[in-house]
C-alpha cells in the first residue's frame, strides 16, 4: 500500500495540519487498487487498518503528527489521531 511514500515525501514541503489535507496526501499515495480495497471495507473493519496503515503514515512524511493536526482530530493521542484520519479517508473514498 505504501510503495509511493518516497515520492510523496519529496513532493511535500510541510506535513499536513488538517484532516482534509492529510486525506488529500494519502490519496496521492495509494494506487487505485488500494483505494478500492479501503472503500469496500465496512466501517466496523477499519480498525484492522490501524496496524498496517498507521505505521505507514508514521514512516512516511506524516510521521510527525503535530499539535494542529491532533487538535483538528479532537485528540492528542497518536493512535486516536490515526483512527480519525483512517475514518476520514474511508468516508472520502
GUMINU-330085 format. One record per atom (N, C-alpha, C, O, CB): x, y, z; chain; residue number from 1; residue in one letter. Coordinates in steps of 0.1 Angstrom, whole numbers, plus 5000, padded with zeros to 4 digits. Glycine has a CB too. Example, Ala and Ser with C-alpha at 12.3 -4.5 7.8 and 13.67 -1.06 7.14 Angstrom:
<atoms>
+------+------+------+------+-------+------+
|    u |    v |    w | fike | vomar | voza |
+------+------+------+------+-------+------+
| 5132 | 4943 | 5078 |    A |     1 |    A |
| 5123 | 4955 | 5078 |    A |     1 |    A |
| 5132 | 4967 | 5078 |    A |     1 |    A |
| 5142 | 4967 | 5085 |    A |     1 |    A |
| 5113 | 4955 | 5090 |    A |     1 |    A |
| 5128 | 4978 | 5071 |    A |     2 |    S |
| 5137 | 4989 | 5071 |    A |     2 |    S |
| 5129 | 5000 | 5079 |    A |     2 |    S |
| 5134 | 5011 | 5080 |    A |     2 |    S |
| 5141 | 4994 | 5057 |    A |     2 |    S |
+------+------+------+------+-------+------+
</atoms>
This chain:
<atoms>
+------+------+------+------+-------+------+
|    u |    v |    w | fike | vomar | voza |
+------+------+------+------+-------+------+
| 5008 | 4988 | 5000 |    A |     1 |    X |
| 5000 | 5000 | 5000 |    A |     1 |    X |
| 5008 | 5013 | 5000 |    A |     1 |    X |
| 5003 | 5023 | 4997 |    A |     1 |    X |
| 4991 | 5000 | 5012 |    A |     1 |    X |
| 5021 | 5012 | 5004 |    A |     2 |    X |
| 5028 | 5024 | 5006 |    A |     2 |    X |
| 5040 | 5026 | 4997 |    A |     2 |    X |
| 5050 | 5032 | 5000 |    A |     2 |    X |
| 5033 | 5025 | 5020 |    A |     2 |    X |
| 5040 | 5020 | 4985 |    A |     3 |    X |
| 5052 | 5020 | 4977 |    A |     3 |    X |
| 5056 | 5034 | 4972 |    A |     3 |    X |
| 5067 | 5036 | 4967 |    A |     3 |    X |
| 5049 | 5011 | 4965 |    A |     3 |    X |
| 5046 | 5043 | 4972 |    A |     4 |    X |
| 5049 | 5057 | 4967 |    A |     4 |    X |
| 5053 | 5067 | 4978 |    A |     4 |    X |
| 5054 | 5078 | 4975 |    A |     4 |    X |
| 5037 | 5062 | 4960 |    A |     4 |    X |
| 5055 | 5062 | 4991 |    A |     5 |    X |
| 5059 | 5072 | 5001 |    A |     5 |    X |
| 5071 | 5080 | 4998 |    A |     5 |    X |
| 5071 | 5092 | 5000 |    A |     5 |    X |
| 5061 | 5064 | 5014 |    A |     5 |    X |
| 5082 | 5074 | 4993 |    A |     6 |    X |
| 5094 | 5082 | 4990 |    A |     6 |    X |
| 5091 | 5094 | 4980 |    A |     6 |    X |
| 5096 | 5105 | 4982 |    A |     6 |    X |
| 5105 | 5074 | 4984 |    A |     6 |    X |
| 5083 | 5091 | 4970 |    A |     7 |    X |
| 5079 | 5101 | 4960 |    A |     7 |    X |
| 5071 | 5112 | 4967 |    A |     7 |    X |
| 5073 | 5124 | 4965 |    A |     7 |    X |
| 5072 | 5095 | 4948 |    A |     7 |    X |
| 5062 | 5108 | 4975 |    A |     8 |    X |
| 5054 | 5118 | 4982 |    A |     8 |    X |
| 5062 | 5126 | 4992 |    A |     8 |    X |
| 5060 | 5138 | 4993 |    A |     8 |    X |
| 5042 | 5111 | 4990 |    A |     8 |    X |
| 5071 | 5119 | 4998 |    A |     9 |    X |
| 5080 | 5126 | 5008 |    A |     9 |    X |
| 5088 | 5137 | 5001 |    A |     9 |    X |
| 5090 | 5148 | 5008 |    A |     9 |    X |
| 5089 | 5116 | 5015 |    A |     9 |    X |
| 5092 | 5135 | 4989 |    A |    10 |    X |
| 5099 | 5145 | 4982 |    A |    10 |    X |
| 5090 | 5157 | 4978 |    A |    10 |    X |
| 5095 | 5168 | 4977 |    A |    10 |    X |
| 5106 | 5139 | 4970 |    A |    10 |    X |
| 5078 | 5154 | 4975 |    A |    11 |    X |
| 5068 | 5164 | 4970 |    A |    11 |    X |
| 5063 | 5174 | 4980 |    A |    11 |    X |
| 5060 | 5185 | 4977 |    A |    11 |    X |
| 5057 | 5158 | 4963 |    A |    11 |    X |
| 5063 | 5169 | 4992 |    A |    12 |    X |
| 5057 | 5177 | 5003 |    A |    12 |    X |
| 5067 | 5186 | 5009 |    A |    12 |    X |
| 5078 | 5182 | 5012 |    A |    12 |    X |
| 5051 | 5168 | 5014 |    A |    12 |    X |
| 5063 | 5198 | 5012 |    A |    13 |    X |
| 5072 | 5208 | 5019 |    A |    13 |    X |
| 5069 | 5208 | 5033 |    A |    13 |    X |
| 5078 | 5212 | 5041 |    A |    13 |    X |
| 5071 | 5222 | 5012 |    A |    13 |    X |
| 5057 | 5205 | 5037 |    A |    14 |    X |
| 5054 | 5206 | 5051 |    A |    14 |    X |
| 5043 | 5195 | 5054 |    A |    14 |    X |
| 5035 | 5193 | 5045 |    A |    14 |    X |
| 5048 | 5220 | 5056 |    A |    14 |    X |
| 5043 | 5189 | 5066 |    A |    15 |    X |
| 5032 | 5179 | 5068 |    A |    15 |    X |
| 5019 | 5186 | 5069 |    A |    15 |    X |
| 5018 | 5198 | 5073 |    A |    15 |    X |
| 5035 | 5172 | 5081 |    A |    15 |    X |
| 5008 | 5179 | 5065 |    A |    16 |    X |
| 4995 | 5184 | 5066 |    A |    16 |    X |
| 4991 | 5187 | 5081 |    A |    16 |    X |
| 4995 | 5180 | 5090 |    A |    16 |    X |
| 4985 | 5175 | 5060 |    A |    16 |    X |
| 4983 | 5197 | 5082 |    A |    17 |    X |
| 4978 | 5201 | 5096 |    A |    17 |    X |
| 4963 | 5200 | 5098 |    A |    17 |    X |
| 4958 | 5203 | 5108 |    A |    17 |    X |
| 4983 | 5215 | 5099 |    A |    17 |    X |
| 4956 | 5196 | 5087 |    A |    18 |    X |
| 4942 | 5195 | 5088 |    A |    18 |    X |
| 4938 | 5181 | 5083 |    A |    18 |    X |
| 4946 | 5174 | 5077 |    A |    18 |    X |
| 4934 | 5205 | 5080 |    A |    18 |    X |
| 4926 | 5176 | 5087 |    A |    19 |    X |
| 4922 | 5163 | 5083 |    A |    19 |    X |
| 4921 | 5162 | 5067 |    A |    19 |    X |
| 4926 | 5153 | 5061 |    A |    19 |    X |
| 4909 | 5159 | 5089 |    A |    19 |    X |
| 4914 | 5172 | 5061 |    A |    20 |    X |
| 4913 | 5172 | 5046 |    A |    20 |    X |
| 4927 | 5172 | 5039 |    A |    20 |    X |
| 4929 | 5164 | 5029 |    A |    20 |    X |
| 4905 | 5183 | 5041 |    A |    20 |    X |
| 4936 | 5179 | 5044 |    A |    21 |    X |
| 4950 | 5179 | 5038 |    A |    21 |    X |
| 4956 | 5165 | 5040 |    A |    21 |    X |
| 4963 | 5161 | 5031 |    A |    21 |    X |
| 4959 | 5190 | 5045 |    A |    21 |    X |
| 4954 | 5159 | 5051 |    A |    22 |    X |
| 4960 | 5146 | 5054 |    A |    22 |    X |
| 4954 | 5136 | 5044 |    A |    22 |    X |
| 4961 | 5128 | 5039 |    A |    22 |    X |
| 4958 | 5142 | 5068 |    A |    22 |    X |
| 4941 | 5136 | 5043 |    A |    23 |    X |
| 4934 | 5127 | 5034 |    A |    23 |    X |
| 4939 | 5129 | 5019 |    A |    23 |    X |
| 4941 | 5120 | 5012 |    A |    23 |    X |
| 4919 | 5129 | 5035 |    A |    23 |    X |
| 4940 | 5142 | 5015 |    A |    24 |    X |
| 4945 | 5145 | 5002 |    A |    24 |    X |
| 4959 | 5139 | 4999 |    A |    24 |    X |
| 4961 | 5134 | 4989 |    A |    24 |    X |
| 4945 | 5160 | 5000 |    A |    24 |    X |
| 4967 | 5140 | 5009 |    A |    25 |    X |
| 4981 | 5135 | 5008 |    A |    25 |    X |
| 4980 | 5120 | 5007 |    A |    25 |    X |
| 4988 | 5114 | 4999 |    A |    25 |    X |
| 4990 | 5139 | 5020 |    A |    25 |    X |
| 4972 | 5113 | 5015 |    A |    26 |    X |
| 4971 | 5099 | 5014 |    A |    26 |    X |
| 4965 | 5094 | 5000 |    A |    26 |    X |
| 4970 | 5084 | 4995 |    A |    26 |    X |
| 4962 | 5093 | 5025 |    A |    26 |    X |
| 4956 | 5102 | 4995 |    A |    27 |    X |
| 4951 | 5098 | 4982 |    A |    27 |    X |
| 4961 | 5099 | 4971 |    A |    27 |    X |
| 4960 | 5092 | 4961 |    A |    27 |    X |
| 4939 | 5107 | 4979 |    A |    27 |    X |
| 4971 | 5107 | 4973 |    A |    28 |    X |
| 4982 | 5108 | 4963 |    A |    28 |    X |
| 4991 | 5095 | 4963 |    A |    28 |    X |
| 4997 | 5092 | 4954 |    A |    28 |    X |
| 4991 | 5120 | 4966 |    A |    28 |    X |
| 4991 | 5089 | 4975 |    A |    29 |    X |
| 5000 | 5078 | 4977 |    A |    29 |    X |
| 4994 | 5065 | 4972 |    A |    29 |    X |
| 5001 | 5056 | 4966 |    A |    29 |    X |
| 5003 | 5077 | 4992 |    A |    29 |    X |
| 4982 | 5062 | 4975 |    A |    30 |    X |
| 4976 | 5049 | 4972 |    A |    30 |    X |
| 4972 | 5047 | 4958 |    A |    30 |    X |
| 4968 | 5056 | 4951 |    A |    30 |    X |
| 4963 | 5048 | 4981 |    A |    30 |    X |
| 4974 | 5035 | 4953 |    A |    31 |    X |
| 4970 | 5031 | 4940 |    A |    31 |    X |
| 4955 | 5030 | 4939 |    A |    31 |    X |
| 4948 | 5030 | 4950 |    A |    31 |    X |
| 4977 | 5017 | 4936 |    A |    31 |    X |
| 4950 | 5030 | 4928 |    A |    32 |    X |
| 4935 | 5028 | 4926 |    A |    32 |    X |
| 4930 | 5015 | 4933 |    A |    32 |    X |
| 4919 | 5015 | 4938 |    A |    32 |    X |
| 4931 | 5029 | 4911 |    A |    32 |    X |
| 4938 | 5005 | 4932 |    A |    33 |    X |
| 4935 | 4992 | 4938 |    A |    33 |    X |
| 4934 | 4993 | 4953 |    A |    33 |    X |
| 4925 | 4988 | 4959 |    A |    33 |    X |
| 4946 | 4981 | 4934 |    A |    33 |    X |
| 4944 | 5000 | 4959 |    A |    34 |    X |
| 4943 | 5003 | 4973 |    A |    34 |    X |
| 4931 | 5011 | 4977 |    A |    34 |    X |
| 4925 | 5008 | 4987 |    A |    34 |    X |
| 4956 | 5010 | 4978 |    A |    34 |    X |
| 4928 | 5021 | 4970 |    A |    35 |    X |
| 4917 | 5030 | 4973 |    A |    35 |    X |
| 4904 | 5021 | 4972 |    A |    35 |    X |
| 4895 | 5023 | 4980 |    A |    35 |    X |
| 4916 | 5041 | 4963 |    A |    35 |    X |
| 4903 | 5013 | 4962 |    A |    36 |    X |
| 4891 | 5005 | 4960 |    A |    36 |    X |
| 4889 | 4995 | 4972 |    A |    36 |    X |
| 4878 | 4993 | 4977 |    A |    36 |    X |
| 4891 | 4997 | 4947 |    A |    36 |    X |
| 4901 | 4989 | 4976 |    A |    37 |    X |
| 4900 | 4980 | 4988 |    A |    37 |    X |
| 4896 | 4987 | 5000 |    A |    37 |    X |
| 4888 | 4981 | 5008 |    A |    37 |    X |
| 4914 | 4973 | 4990 |    A |    37 |    X |
| 4901 | 4999 | 5003 |    A |    38 |    X |
| 4897 | 5006 | 5015 |    A |    38 |    X |
| 4882 | 5010 | 5014 |    A |    38 |    X |
| 4875 | 5009 | 5024 |    A |    38 |    X |
| 4906 | 5018 | 5017 |    A |    38 |    X |
| 4878 | 5015 | 5003 |    A |    39 |    X |
| 4864 | 5020 | 5001 |    A |    39 |    X |
| 4854 | 5008 | 5003 |    A |    39 |    X |
| 4843 | 5011 | 5007 |    A |    39 |    X |
| 4862 | 5027 | 4988 |    A |    39 |    X |
| 4858 | 4996 | 4999 |    A |    40 |    X |
| 4849 | 4985 | 5000 |    A |    40 |    X |
| 4848 | 4979 | 5014 |    A |    40 |    X |
| 4839 | 4970 | 5017 |    A |    40 |    X |
| 4854 | 4974 | 4991 |    A |    40 |    X |
| 4856 | 4984 | 5023 |    A |    41 |    X |
| 4856 | 4979 | 5037 |    A |    41 |    X |
| 4843 | 4984 | 5044 |    A |    41 |    X |
| 4838 | 4994 | 5042 |    A |    41 |    X |
| 4868 | 4982 | 5045 |    A |    41 |    X |
| 4839 | 4976 | 5054 |    A |    42 |    X |
| 4828 | 4980 | 5063 |    A |    42 |    X |
| 4835 | 4989 | 5073 |    A |    42 |    X |
| 4846 | 4987 | 5077 |    A |    42 |    X |
| 4821 | 4968 | 5070 |    A |    42 |    X |
| 4827 | 4999 | 5078 |    A |    43 |    X |
| 4832 | 5008 | 5088 |    A |    43 |    X |
| 4838 | 5001 | 5100 |    A |    43 |    X |
| 4848 | 5005 | 5106 |    A |    43 |    X |
| 4822 | 5019 | 5091 |    A |    43 |    X |
| 4831 | 4991 | 5104 |    A |    44 |    X |
| 4835 | 4983 | 5116 |    A |    44 |    X |
| 4848 | 4976 | 5114 |    A |    44 |    X |
| 4855 | 4973 | 5124 |    A |    44 |    X |
| 4824 | 4973 | 5119 |    A |    44 |    X |
| 4852 | 4974 | 5102 |    A |    45 |    X |
| 4865 | 4967 | 5099 |    A |    45 |    X |
| 4877 | 4977 | 5098 |    A |    45 |    X |
| 4888 | 4972 | 5096 |    A |    45 |    X |
| 4864 | 4959 | 5087 |    A |    45 |    X |
| 4875 | 4990 | 5098 |    A |    46 |    X |
| 4885 | 4999 | 5096 |    A |    46 |    X |
| 4896 | 4998 | 5107 |    A |    46 |    X |
| 4908 | 5001 | 5105 |    A |    46 |    X |
| 4880 | 5013 | 5097 |    A |    46 |    X |
| 4893 | 4993 | 5119 |    A |    47 |    X |
| 4903 | 4991 | 5129 |    A |    47 |    X |
| 4914 | 4982 | 5125 |    A |    47 |    X |
| 4925 | 4983 | 5130 |    A |    47 |    X |
| 4896 | 4986 | 5142 |    A |    47 |    X |
| 4911 | 4973 | 5115 |    A |    48 |    X |
| 4921 | 4964 | 5110 |    A |    48 |    X |
| 4932 | 4971 | 5103 |    A |    48 |    X |
| 4944 | 4966 | 5102 |    A |    48 |    X |
| 4915 | 4954 | 5101 |    A |    48 |    X |
| 4929 | 4983 | 5098 |    A |    49 |    X |
| 4939 | 4991 | 5091 |    A |    49 |    X |
| 4949 | 4998 | 5100 |    A |    49 |    X |
| 4960 | 5002 | 5096 |    A |    49 |    X |
| 4933 | 5001 | 5082 |    A |    49 |    X |
| 4945 | 4998 | 5113 |    A |    50 |    X |
| 4954 | 5006 | 5123 |    A |    50 |    X |
| 4968 | 5000 | 5123 |    A |    50 |    X |
| 4977 | 5007 | 5124 |    A |    50 |    X |
| 4947 | 5005 | 5136 |    A |    50 |    X |
| 4969 | 4987 | 5122 |    A |    51 |    X |
| 4982 | 4981 | 5123 |    A |    51 |    X |
| 4990 | 4981 | 5110 |    A |    51 |    X |
| 5002 | 4978 | 5111 |    A |    51 |    X |
| 4981 | 4966 | 5128 |    A |    51 |    X |
| 4984 | 4984 | 5099 |    A |    52 |    X |
| 4991 | 4985 | 5087 |    A |    52 |    X |
| 4992 | 4999 | 5082 |    A |    52 |    X |
| 5003 | 5003 | 5077 |    A |    52 |    X |
| 4984 | 4976 | 5076 |    A |    52 |    X |
| 4981 | 5006 | 5082 |    A |    53 |    X |
| 4981 | 5020 | 5077 |    A |    53 |    X |
| 4988 | 5030 | 5086 |    A |    53 |    X |
| 4995 | 5039 | 5082 |    A |    53 |    X |
| 4967 | 5024 | 5074 |    A |    53 |    X |
| 4985 | 5029 | 5099 |    A |    54 |    X |
| 4991 | 5038 | 5109 |    A |    54 |    X |
| 5007 | 5038 | 5108 |    A |    54 |    X |
| 5013 | 5049 | 5108 |    A |    54 |    X |
| 4987 | 5035 | 5123 |    A |    54 |    X |
| 5013 | 5026 | 5108 |    A |    55 |    X |
| 5028 | 5026 | 5107 |    A |    55 |    X |
| 5032 | 5032 | 5094 |    A |    55 |    X |
| 5043 | 5039 | 5093 |    A |    55 |    X |
| 5033 | 5012 | 5109 |    A |    55 |    X |
| 5025 | 5030 | 5083 |    A |    56 |    X |
| 5028 | 5036 | 5070 |    A |    56 |    X |
| 5028 | 5051 | 5071 |    A |    56 |    X |
| 5036 | 5058 | 5065 |    A |    56 |    X |
| 5019 | 5030 | 5059 |    A |    56 |    X |
| 5018 | 5056 | 5078 |    A |    57 |    X |
| 5016 | 5070 | 5079 |    A |    57 |    X |
| 5028 | 5076 | 5087 |    A |    57 |    X |
| 5034 | 5086 | 5084 |    A |    57 |    X |
| 5003 | 5074 | 5086 |    A |    57 |    X |
| 5031 | 5068 | 5098 |    A |    58 |    X |
| 5042 | 5073 | 5107 |    A |    58 |    X |
| 5056 | 5072 | 5100 |    A |    58 |    X |
| 5064 | 5081 | 5102 |    A |    58 |    X |
| 5043 | 5064 | 5119 |    A |    58 |    X |
| 5058 | 5063 | 5091 |    A |    59 |    X |
| 5070 | 5061 | 5084 |    A |    59 |    X |
| 5072 | 5070 | 5072 |    A |    59 |    X |
| 5083 | 5072 | 5067 |    A |    59 |    X |
| 5072 | 5047 | 5080 |    A |    59 |    X |
| 5061 | 5076 | 5068 |    A |    60 |    X |
| 5061 | 5085 | 5056 |    A |    60 |    X |
| 5062 | 5099 | 5061 |    A |    60 |    X |
| 5067 | 5102 | 5072 |    A |    60 |    X |
| 5048 | 5083 | 5048 |    A |    60 |    X |
| 5059 | 5108 | 5052 |    A |    61 |    X |
| 5060 | 5123 | 5055 |    A |    61 |    X |
| 5051 | 5127 | 5067 |    A |    61 |    X |
| 5054 | 5137 | 5073 |    A |    61 |    X |
| 5057 | 5131 | 5043 |    A |    61 |    X |
| 5041 | 5119 | 5070 |    A |    62 |    X |
| 5032 | 5123 | 5080 |    A |    62 |    X |
| 5036 | 5118 | 5094 |    A |    62 |    X |
| 5028 | 5116 | 5103 |    A |    62 |    X |
| 5018 | 5118 | 5077 |    A |    62 |    X |
| 5049 | 5114 | 5095 |    A |    63 |    X |
| 5054 | 5108 | 5107 |    A |    63 |    X |
| 5053 | 5116 | 5120 |    A |    63 |    X |
| 5053 | 5111 | 5131 |    A |    63 |    X |
| 5068 | 5103 | 5105 |    A |    63 |    X |
| 5053 | 5129 | 5118 |    A |    64 |    X |
| 5052 | 5138 | 5130 |    A |    64 |    X |
| 5039 | 5145 | 5130 |    A |    64 |    X |
| 5037 | 5155 | 5125 |    A |    64 |    X |
| 5064 | 5148 | 5130 |    A |    64 |    X |
| 5030 | 5138 | 5137 |    A |    65 |    X |
| 5016 | 5144 | 5139 |    A |    65 |    X |
| 5018 | 5156 | 5148 |    A |    65 |    X |
| 5020 | 5154 | 5160 |    A |    65 |    X |
| 5006 | 5133 | 5144 |    A |    65 |    X |
| 5016 | 5168 | 5142 |    A |    66 |    X |
| 5018 | 5180 | 5151 |    A |    66 |    X |
| 5006 | 5183 | 5158 |    A |    66 |    X |
| 4995 | 5177 | 5156 |    A |    66 |    X |
| 5023 | 5191 | 5142 |    A |    66 |    X |
| 5007 | 5193 | 5167 |    A |    67 |    X |
| 4996 | 5197 | 5176 |    A |    67 |    X |
| 4984 | 5202 | 5168 |    A |    67 |    X |
| 4973 | 5200 | 5173 |    A |    67 |    X |
| 5001 | 5207 | 5186 |    A |    67 |    X |
| 4986 | 5209 | 5156 |    A |    68 |    X |
| 4975 | 5214 | 5149 |    A |    68 |    X |
| 4966 | 5202 | 5143 |    A |    68 |    X |
| 4954 | 5202 | 5144 |    A |    68 |    X |
| 4979 | 5222 | 5137 |    A |    68 |    X |
| 4973 | 5192 | 5138 |    A |    69 |    X |
| 4965 | 5180 | 5133 |    A |    69 |    X |
| 4959 | 5173 | 5144 |    A |    69 |    X |
| 4947 | 5168 | 5143 |    A |    69 |    X |
| 4975 | 5171 | 5125 |    A |    69 |    X |
| 4965 | 5171 | 5156 |    A |    70 |    X |
| 4959 | 5165 | 5167 |    A |    70 |    X |
| 4947 | 5173 | 5172 |    A |    70 |    X |
| 4937 | 5167 | 5175 |    A |    70 |    X |
| 4970 | 5164 | 5179 |    A |    70 |    X |
| 4948 | 5186 | 5172 |    A |    71 |    X |
| 4937 | 5194 | 5176 |    A |    71 |    X |
| 4925 | 5193 | 5166 |    A |    71 |    X |
| 4914 | 5192 | 5170 |    A |    71 |    X |
| 4941 | 5209 | 5178 |    A |    71 |    X |
| 4929 | 5192 | 5153 |    A |    72 |    X |
| 4918 | 5191 | 5143 |    A |    72 |    X |
| 4911 | 5177 | 5144 |    A |    72 |    X |
| 4899 | 5176 | 5141 |    A |    72 |    X |
| 4925 | 5192 | 5129 |    A |    72 |    X |
| 4918 | 5167 | 5149 |    A |    73 |    X |
| 4912 | 5154 | 5151 |    A |    73 |    X |
| 4905 | 5153 | 5164 |    A |    73 |    X |
| 4897 | 5144 | 5167 |    A |    73 |    X |
| 4923 | 5143 | 5151 |    A |    73 |    X |
| 4906 | 5163 | 5173 |    A |    74 |    X |
| 4899 | 5163 | 5186 |    A |    74 |    X |
| 4906 | 5154 | 5196 |    A |    74 |    X |
| 4899 | 5151 | 5206 |    A |    74 |    X |
| 4885 | 5159 | 5184 |    A |    74 |    X |
| 4918 | 5151 | 5194 |    A |    75 |    X |
| 4925 | 5142 | 5203 |    A |    75 |    X |
| 4940 | 5145 | 5203 |    A |    75 |    X |
| 4945 | 5150 | 5193 |    A |    75 |    X |
| 4922 | 5127 | 5200 |    A |    75 |    X |
| 4947 | 5141 | 5213 |    A |    76 |    X |
| 4961 | 5143 | 5213 |    A |    76 |    X |
| 4969 | 5130 | 5214 |    A |    76 |    X |
| 4981 | 5130 | 5213 |    A |    76 |    X |
| 4966 | 5151 | 5225 |    A |    76 |    X |
| 4962 | 5119 | 5214 |    A |    77 |    X |
| 4969 | 5106 | 5214 |    A |    77 |    X |
| 4971 | 5101 | 5200 |    A |    77 |    X |
| 4961 | 5101 | 5192 |    A |    77 |    X |
| 4960 | 5095 | 5222 |    A |    77 |    X |
| 4983 | 5098 | 5196 |    A |    78 |    X |
| 4986 | 5095 | 5182 |    A |    78 |    X |
| 4977 | 5084 | 5177 |    A |    78 |    X |
| 4973 | 5084 | 5165 |    A |    78 |    X |
| 5000 | 5091 | 5181 |    A |    78 |    X |
| 4974 | 5073 | 5184 |    A |    79 |    X |
| 4966 | 5062 | 5179 |    A |    79 |    X |
| 4952 | 5067 | 5176 |    A |    79 |    X |
| 4946 | 5063 | 5166 |    A |    79 |    X |
| 4965 | 5051 | 5190 |    A |    79 |    X |
| 4947 | 5076 | 5184 |    A |    80 |    X |
| 4933 | 5082 | 5181 |    A |    80 |    X |
| 4934 | 5091 | 5169 |    A |    80 |    X |
| 4924 | 5091 | 5161 |    A |    80 |    X |
| 4928 | 5090 | 5193 |    A |    80 |    X |
| 4945 | 5098 | 5167 |    A |    81 |    X |
| 4946 | 5107 | 5155 |    A |    81 |    X |
| 4946 | 5098 | 5143 |    A |    81 |    X |
| 4939 | 5102 | 5133 |    A |    81 |    X |
| 4960 | 5115 | 5156 |    A |    81 |    X |
| 4953 | 5087 | 5143 |    A |    82 |    X |
| 4953 | 5079 | 5131 |    A |    82 |    X |
| 4940 | 5072 | 5128 |    A |    82 |    X |
| 4936 | 5070 | 5117 |    A |    82 |    X |
| 4964 | 5068 | 5132 |    A |    82 |    X |
| 4933 | 5069 | 5139 |    A |    83 |    X |
| 4919 | 5064 | 5137 |    A |    83 |    X |
| 4910 | 5074 | 5131 |    A |    83 |    X |
| 4902 | 5070 | 5122 |    A |    83 |    X |
| 4913 | 5060 | 5151 |    A |    83 |    X |
| 4911 | 5086 | 5135 |    A |    84 |    X |
| 4903 | 5097 | 5129 |    A |    84 |    X |
| 4907 | 5099 | 5114 |    A |    84 |    X |
| 4898 | 5100 | 5105 |    A |    84 |    X |
| 4905 | 5110 | 5136 |    A |    84 |    X |
| 4919 | 5098 | 5111 |    A |    85 |    X |
| 4924 | 5100 | 5097 |    A |    85 |    X |
| 4920 | 5089 | 5088 |    A |    85 |    X |
| 4915 | 5091 | 5077 |    A |    85 |    X |
| 4939 | 5101 | 5097 |    A |    85 |    X |
| 4921 | 5076 | 5093 |    A |    86 |    X |
| 4916 | 5065 | 5086 |    A |    86 |    X |
| 4901 | 5065 | 5083 |    A |    86 |    X |
| 4897 | 5062 | 5072 |    A |    86 |    X |
| 4920 | 5052 | 5093 |    A |    86 |    X |
| 4894 | 5069 | 5093 |    A |    87 |    X |
| 4879 | 5071 | 5091 |    A |    87 |    X |
| 4876 | 5082 | 5080 |    A |    87 |    X |
| 4867 | 5080 | 5072 |    A |    87 |    X |
| 4872 | 5074 | 5104 |    A |    87 |    X |
| 4883 | 5093 | 5081 |    A |    88 |    X |
| 4881 | 5103 | 5071 |    A |    88 |    X |
| 4885 | 5099 | 5057 |    A |    88 |    X |
| 4878 | 5102 | 5047 |    A |    88 |    X |
| 4889 | 5116 | 5075 |    A |    88 |    X |
| 4896 | 5091 | 5056 |    A |    89 |    X |
| 4900 | 5086 | 5043 |    A |    89 |    X |
| 4889 | 5077 | 5038 |    A |    89 |    X |
| 4885 | 5078 | 5026 |    A |    89 |    X |
| 4913 | 5078 | 5044 |    A |    89 |    X |
| 4884 | 5068 | 5046 |    A |    90 |    X |
| 4874 | 5058 | 5042 |    A |    90 |    X |
| 4861 | 5066 | 5037 |    A |    90 |    X |
| 4855 | 5062 | 5027 |    A |    90 |    X |
| 4870 | 5049 | 5053 |    A |    90 |    X |
| 4857 | 5076 | 5045 |    A |    91 |    X |
| 4845 | 5083 | 5041 |    A |    91 |    X |
| 4847 | 5091 | 5028 |    A |    91 |    X |
| 4838 | 5092 | 5019 |    A |    91 |    X |
| 4841 | 5093 | 5052 |    A |    91 |    X |
| 4859 | 5096 | 5025 |    A |    92 |    X |
| 4862 | 5103 | 5013 |    A |    92 |    X |
| 4861 | 5093 | 5001 |    A |    92 |    X |
| 4856 | 5097 | 4990 |    A |    92 |    X |
| 4876 | 5109 | 5014 |    A |    92 |    X |
| 4866 | 5081 | 5003 |    A |    93 |    X |
| 4866 | 5071 | 4992 |    A |    93 |    X |
| 4852 | 5066 | 4990 |    A |    93 |    X |
| 4850 | 5058 | 4981 |    A |    93 |    X |
| 4876 | 5060 | 4995 |    A |    93 |    X |
+------+------+------+------+-------+------+
</atoms>
